[in-house]
């Protein structure tokens, strides 16, 4: 991730929650207009694996 992107995220995190919601909605609205290719099976499997690993880490951290 570039320095500019990291700075953008830091600025986003500093916003009040209601402003974060407004900005996030606007970013999602704009991103929805991009022309993209469907994800491959491999990309979907990788995303699912990453998600389940994160959920496992959270469960372990909370003693579940």
matplotlib code that plots the C-alpha trace (Angstrom):
import matplotlib.pyplot as plt

x = [0.0, 1.4, 2.1, -0.7, -3.1, -1.9, -2.3, -5.8, -6.8, -5.3, -7.3, -10.4, -9.9, -9.6, -13.1, -16.2, -18.1, -21.0, -18.5, -16.7, -20.1, -20.7, -17.2, -17.4, -20.8, -19.4, -16.3, -18.5, -20.8, -17.9, -16.3, -19.5, -19.1, -15.8, -15.7, -14.1, -13.7, -15.3, -13.0, -11.5, -12.2, -8.6, -9.2, -12.5, -10.9, -8.0, -10.4, -12.4, -9.3, -8.1, -11.5, -11.7, -8.1, -9.0, -12.1, -10.1, -7.6, -10.4, -11.9, -8.6, -8.0, -11.4, -11.0, -13.8]
y = [0.0, 3.4, 6.1, 8.2, 5.3, 4.9, 8.6, 8.5, 5.6, 7.4, 10.5, 8.4, 6.8, 10.2, 11.2, 11.0, 7.7, 9.5, 11.1, 7.7, 6.2, 9.0, 8.7, 4.9, 5.1, 7.5, 5.4, 2.3, 4.2, 5.2, 1.8, 0.2, 2.1, 0.4, -2.1, -5.2, -8.9, -11.5, -13.0, -16.4, -19.5, -19.2, -15.6, -16.5, -19.5, -17.3, -14.6, -17.2, -18.8, -15.4, -14.6, -17.9, -17.5, -14.1, -15.4, -18.2, -15.6, -13.6, -16.7, -17.6, -14.1, -14.1, -17.5, -19.2]
z = [0.0, -0.9, 1.6, 0.1, 0.7, 4.3, 4.9, 3.5, 5.8, 8.8, 8.0, 7.5, 10.9, 12.5, 11.3, 13.5, 12.9, 11.0, 8.6, 8.1, 7.1, 4.6, 3.1, 2.9, 1.2, -1.4, -2.0, -2.5, -4.8, -7.0, -6.9, -8.0, -11.3, -12.2, -14.9, -13.4, -14.3, -12.1, -9.6, -10.4, -8.4, -7.0, -5.9, -4.2, -2.4, -1.2, 0.1, 1.9, 3.4, 4.6, 6.1, 8.0, 9.3, 10.6, 12.3, 13.9, 15.2, 16.7, 18.3, 19.9, 21.1, 22.8, 24.3, 22.3]

ax = plt.figure().add_subplot(projection="3d")
ax.plot(x, y, z, "-o")
ax.set_aspect("equal")
plt.show()
